[in-house]
């Protein structure tokens, strides 16, 4: 039997999602299909020096991520490999203060474009 979701179920699930993102030990940003940042974890803000308010509605193409090659976040976003659950890139992230932070960027996908 298929579960029927009511509004209170959805509210609880949204609250759980928000709590997990906000309190994650990982630096997480979430963007919509157009690359607009719609959420960021406390850890991401702590590492980068940007406030959540500064990040929201920004586009991921404005984030300075250097892989040592011509791969940019915009290119990564535009060429998501929907056959792989997670794409992994290694590089440095330019922080708000101009310093660089070495990181592993993992880009998961949830719903293929056009199926949402």
Secondary structure, DSSP 8 states (H G I E B T S, - for coil): ------HHHHHHHHHHHHHHHHT-SS--EEE-TTSBEEEE-HHHHHHH---HHHHTT-BGGGS-EE-SSS--HHHHHHT--TTSSEEEEEEEEE-TTS-EEEEEEEEE-SS-TT--
